[in-house]
Amino acid sequence: MTEQPMVRFDNVSKRYGSLTVLDGLNLEIARGEKVSVIGPSGSGKTTVLRMLMTLETINDGVIWVDGEPLTHMQQSGKLVPANLAHIRRIRAKIGMVFQSFNLFPHMTAMANCIEAPMTVLGMKRADAEARAAELLDMVGLSQKKDHYPSQLSGGQQQRVAIARALAMRPKIMLFDEVTSALDPELVGEVLQVIRQIGREHDLTMLMVTHQMGFAKEFSDRVCFFYQGKICEQGPPSELFGAPKNERTRQFLHAVLEAG
Amino acid sequence: MIWDWNFTLQILPVLARAAVVSVEATLLGFVIAATLGLVLAVIRIAVPWTAWTISVLVELIRSTPLLIQIFFIYFVFPKFGLVLDAFTAGVLAIGIHYAAYCSEVYRAGFDNIHRGQWEASIALNLSSWTTFRDIIIPQAIPPIVPALGNYLVALFKETPLLSAIAVLELMQTAKIIGSETFRYTEPITLVGLFFLAMSLVSAALIRTLERLLNRRNAR
């Protein structure tokens, strides 16, 4: 038996009215695989992450996570749209980091990191705090645990957001343009943390990014999205080194031109 | 003489007792309004299919006079087997009336919460109950405290309507004193002064609370 993929998009489509954002997407991500998604804005790349996090509903197809359907559930041998209880059970395996951090502004860094472990996983405060302290230490913010988001720089906030997501022990981590809202000098510290958790945790990672250098160095595979479809995909060395598709070449040329 | 100080001193204790009733009606009414308003606003978002029903209900309550609602609860509800004493019926009517207004205030508060807060809550798999309790409500309330405070003062100033169903609050008591002694100047003036004083005090308290909340949020 071949191993189940961690994530599988099975002919998934997403439409807003007459606008088709994703058109019959088929994509498999293996356990532990690091996949970067690149493409021009409006190509549907962020929608892929948002659908997987169940922030968007899908119009067609099925999304599978760790061998089980996410958007659907089995009922007398058939797949029917999932109810909330099923969705919550499956999406517990997924964590997400956002472009705009989305920390809870009325809570300290520590409180941000223990909220979900305590209320969702039912962890005791002491245990949740111990785990959060470890994670905040890992992202280099043990000194800032009692600070509120407004007292932290963008890069620090994003690192808290990463710790907060990891505190739920996800199997899959989604990164949605996590450095796009940062000042250039703060990008490095966030990428460094992502690099580290990629090494130290057995995580499947899917990231939408504009950092071509990082995508090239970090990912096992890069997918280039164009107009709601995967236009080209492959190992970074091939996709960046010798893109086969004309659209890919144009896009990479334009991005690298801009620096 | 237009103003009789002896008479004033004589009726003051009676009016003071009535003032307690007015304040009680205000506080109880506002507790109902603030709580029920919050519940309505939360259900409206958490259970989408109720949104239409709730908005019709809120519109209905806001678009009819409070006095009619007081009469309705006191005189019509008994026909359906729900008999309430005048004070309870009055407080309930005031509470429900202002709950309709408060629910709109809460709704505006919720609408102001950035979409990212809801999305982060989903990504962390929080239940909708936890999302409201720990994430949305604590952020939504501080900015709407002034608006809720305004409704508290407005509600307080409408408690004389309870005199219409003979609740012995300030206005009713003043009317009774007037009809027994044929002197209206003192009791009505005192009632007016009392409302003025209490409204000013409440407004000052709300401003203080607002400052405290702002300071906490300015961290």
Interface residues (C-beta under 8 A of the other chain):
Chain A: M53 T54 L55 R88 R91 A92 I94 G95 M96 F98 S100 F101 N102 L103 F104 P105 H106 E115 A116 T119 V120 Y148 S150 Q151 R164 A165 M168
Chain B: H114 G116 Q117 E119 A120 I122 A123 L124 N125 L126 S127 T130 D134 I135 P138 Q139 N217 R219
